[in-house]
Amino acid sequence: MPAVKSSVFTATLSTPDYLQPKKSPSLAQAPERPKLLSVSADAEDHSVLQRMLSGQGLLVAAVSSCREALDFLSREKACVIFCESSTKDGSWRDLLFPISTAAEAPPLVVTSRLADDYLWSEVLNLGGWDVLAKPFRQQEVLYVVDSAWTHKANPVNRTQVAGAA
């Protein structure tokens, strides 16, 4: 499969209003149109996320590797990052550690066909936001994006630790 070049998708779907997911109040109040960065070598991941998020006022920026993601983030901001657990040039950890030192680090959501409790625990303990299983389910994607965006817009001084009560 050819490498996916960096691009930004915009919604052009004409789904009836009653079938559109309701816009997140927190995303709707954003001063500019926020971008979700999708890091995956699978072009289908990018297009599925774009379809699912088309009613949320988000742009989906698509890259295929950690290096491309870091290059993108050096030029532009992302409100949330969805990163495949393993990319052609590394893993989600190779993206998490460089971005975690930034003052306004976007929440990182790890995606995987093999999402399990071990991966979820590891992601949370190392500072990631969440794990989503693939294939994506729209309700889960919308919930994770909204909760990550809300947390980013209204940070709370606490640390998430998997398994802590």
C-alpha positions in Angstrom: 0.0 0.0 0.0 1.4 3.4 -0.9 2.3 5.9 1.8 -0.3 8.3 2.8 0.8 11.9 2.2 -0.1 14.6 4.7 -3.5 16.1 3.8 -6.5 17.7 5.4 -10.0 16.4 4.6 -13.1 18.5 4.8 -16.6 17.3 5.1 -18.8 17.4 2.0 -21.4 14.9 3.1 -25.1 15.8 2.9 -26.6 13.6 5.6 -30.0 14.7 6.8 -29.9 16.7 10.1 -31.7 14.0 12.1 -29.0 11.5 11.2 -26.1 13.8 12.0 -24.5 13.3 15.4 -25.0 16.3 17.7 -22.1 18.7 17.8 -20.1 18.6 21.0 -20.8 21.8 22.9 -17.1 22.1 23.8 -16.0 21.7 20.1 -18.7 24.0 18.9 -17.3 26.8 21.1 -13.7 26.5 19.7 -12.4 29.8 18.4 -11.1 28.2 15.2 -11.8 25.0 13.5 -9.8 22.4 15.4 -7.8 19.6 13.8 -7.6 16.0 14.7 -4.3 14.4 13.6 -4.7 10.8 12.4 -1.5 8.8 12.3 -1.9 5.6 10.4 -0.5 3.9 7.3 -4.0 2.7 6.6 -5.9 5.4 4.5 -9.2 3.8 5.5 -8.6 4.9 9.1 -8.4 8.5 8.0 -11.5 8.3 5.8 -13.5 6.5 8.5 -12.6 9.1 11.1 -13.5 11.9 8.6 -16.9 10.4 8.0 -17.5 9.9 11.8 -16.4 13.4 12.7 -17.9 15.3 9.8 -20.7 16.8 11.9 -18.4 17.9 14.7 -16.7 20.9 13.0 -13.3 19.1 13.0 -10.8 18.9 10.2 -8.9 15.6 10.0 -5.3 15.9 9.1 -3.8 12.6 7.9 -0.2 11.4 8.1 1.2 7.9 7.8 4.1 7.8 10.3 5.4 9.2 13.5 8.0 11.3 11.7 5.3 12.9 9.5 3.2 13.5 12.6 6.1 15.3 14.4 6.7 17.4 11.3 3.0 18.3 11.1 3.0 19.2 14.8 6.0 21.5 14.4 3.9 23.6 12.0 0.4 23.2 13.2 -1.7 22.5 16.3 -3.9 19.5 16.8 -6.6 19.2 19.4 -6.4 15.4 19.6 -4.1 12.8 18.0 -5.2 9.4 17.0 -2.2 7.2 16.5 -2.0 3.6 15.4 -0.3 1.5 18.0 2.5 0.6 15.5 3.5 2.7 12.6 6.0 2.1 9.8 8.7 4.0 11.7 7.9 3.2 15.3 5.0 3.1 17.7 2.7 5.4 19.6 5.4 5.8 22.3 7.7 7.4 19.7 5.1 10.1 19.3 3.9 10.4 22.9 7.3 11.2 24.5 8.3 14.1 22.2 4.9 15.7 22.4 4.5 15.3 26.1 7.1 17.9 26.8 5.1 20.6 24.9 3.2 23.2 26.9 0.0 22.5 25.1 0.4 18.8 24.3 -2.6 17.3 22.6 -4.2 14.2 24.1 -3.0 11.0 22.4 -5.4 8.3 21.6 -3.9 4.9 20.6 -5.8 2.9 18.1 -5.4 -0.9 17.5 -7.1 -4.0 16.2 -5.6 -5.7 19.2 -6.7 -3.3 21.9 -6.7 -5.0 25.3 -6.4 -4.2 29.0 -2.6 -4.4 28.9 -2.3 -1.8 26.1 -4.9 0.5 27.8 -3.1 0.3 31.1 0.3 1.0 29.4 -1.1 4.0 27.5 -2.7 5.6 30.5 0.3 5.0 32.8 2.7 6.6 30.3 0.5 9.6 29.8 -1.7 8.8 26.8 -5.4 9.7 26.8 -7.2 6.5 25.8 -7.2 3.4 23.6 -9.7 2.7 20.8 -10.3 -0.6 19.2 -10.6 -0.9 15.5 -12.8 -1.0 13.6 -13.9 2.3 15.0 -17.4 2.8 16.4 -18.8 6.2 16.0 -20.2 6.6 19.5 -16.8 5.7 21.0 -14.9 8.0 18.7 -17.2 10.9 19.4 -17.0 10.3 23.2 -13.2 10.0 23.2 -12.8 13.1 21.1 -15.2 15.1 23.1 -13.7 14.1 26.5 -10.2 14.7 25.3 -11.1 18.1 23.9 -13.0 19.1 27.0 -10.1 18.0 29.2 -7.7 20.0 27.0 -9.9 23.1 27.1 -10.5 22.8 30.9 -7.5 20.9 32.4 -7.7 19.5 35.9 -4.5 19.0 37.8 -4.6 15.3 38.2 -2.8 12.3 36.8 -4.6 9.3 35.3 -3.2 6.0 36.5 -4.8 2.8 35.2 -5.9 0.6 38.1 -5.8 3.3 40.7 -8.9 3.8 42.8 
